[in-house]
């Protein structure tokens, strides 16, 4: 779980800092500049969902810039004590192609769900043992939080 938080902070947190710095500089020249849309990303255990997909325990996190119908969802599967499989899905609408009548968020949800339902992972015996150890450590960490 720490890896998920570290990666999100490294990517989204760094972007937010750059956006805010740019905004502060622009505000000096043009005081009526609108503040930027900041990235929303996982920062605590409650921001991560636990899912059972095809007998595997996945962790799901989501990032968003607050733009309409735009998000990135990452599915994380611990496959060892030092390894994690990650599948990243990005849903977005491209400006002129966006239309409320098409219900982009609902269509993206259906597509991502259908895709993930068809993901099957076969682990070696050693990987299964490492995965069980990683899940146990994750559950202990989640219980403490």
N, C-alpha and C positions, 0 to 999 in steps of 0.2 A: 504494500500500500504506500510505503514511503516513496518508492520509485515513481508511482503515479503522481503523488503530490509534488515531488521534486521536478519531474518533467513538465507538469502543468505550470508550476511557478517559473521555471526556466524559460518556457516558451511564452505563455500568456502574461505572466507577471512582468517580464522584461518588455514585452510589447506595450503594456499599460504604462510603464514608466516612461518609455519613449513618447507615447501619445501625450501624456500629461506634461512632459518637458516641452514638447513642441507647442502645446496649447498655451502654456505659461509664456513662452516667447512670443507667440502670435498675439496674445492678449495685450501685451505692451504696445504693439503697433496698432492693433485694431481691437479696442476694448469690448466690442459687441460680438466677438467671435464666440460661436457656440461651443460648449465643451464636447470633447470627443466621446464616442461610444466606447466604453471600456469592455475588455474581455471578462466574461463571467466563467469561472473555472473551479474545479474541485480544490477545496482547501482543508476540509475536515472529513472524518469518516462518514458522516451523514450525507456527504455529497457523492458517495459511491454506492451504487446498487449492486446487490449480489443476485445473480441469476443462475438457475440450473438449466443448462442447454445441452441436451443429448448426454446426460449423465456426467457433465463436467460443471464445475463451479467457476463461473465467470464473474469478474468484477467489471462494472460498466461505469464510465465517467463521461461527462458531457461538457463541452465548452461552447460558448456562444459569444457573439459580439453584440447581441441584442437586436441585430437586424432581422427584419421580418423573414421568417421561414429559413433561417440560416443557423446551422449548428454543426459541430463535429462530435461524433460519439465514438468513444474508444472502448473496445471489449478486450479485457485482459484475462489471460488464462495462465496461472502459474503452472509451469511444466517441470519445475525443478527448484532446488533451493537457491539457485542463482539465475534462473531463466524464466522468461515470461513471453508468451505468444500474444501479440497485440494485433487486432484488426481494427482499422480506423475507417469510419464512414463519415462522409461529409454531405450534408443536405444543404443546398443553397438554391436560390432562384436568381436568375440572371436578368436583373433590371427589367427591360422591356418584355421579357418572356413571362414575368410574374403576373398572375391573375388570381384574385380571391376566389373566383368560381372554380378553379382547378384544385383548390384545397391542397396545396403543395405539402404542408406538414403531415397531413393524414396519408397522402400517397407515399411520402418518404418513410413514414413509420411502417406502413404495410410492406414496403420493399425491403427495408432493413430487417424486419422481423422474419420475413420469408427467407432471406439470405441466411441469417443466423440459425434458423431452424434446420438448415441444410449443411451446416458446418459439422463435420465429424473428425475428431482427433483421436488417433491411436497412439498410445504411449508405450514405451518399453517398460519392462518390470522395474528397472532402476529409476526411470522417470516417474513411474507411479508412486514409488516409495518417497522420492523427493517431493513430489506434488503434495502427498498427504502430509508430510512434515510442514511444507509451506502453508497449507490450508490451516493446519492446527495453529501455527504461529500467528496467522492472520486473525483467526477467530479469537485467540487470546488477546491480541492487540485491540480488536473491536470491542471486546467485553470490558476492557479497562477504560475505553474512551467514553 
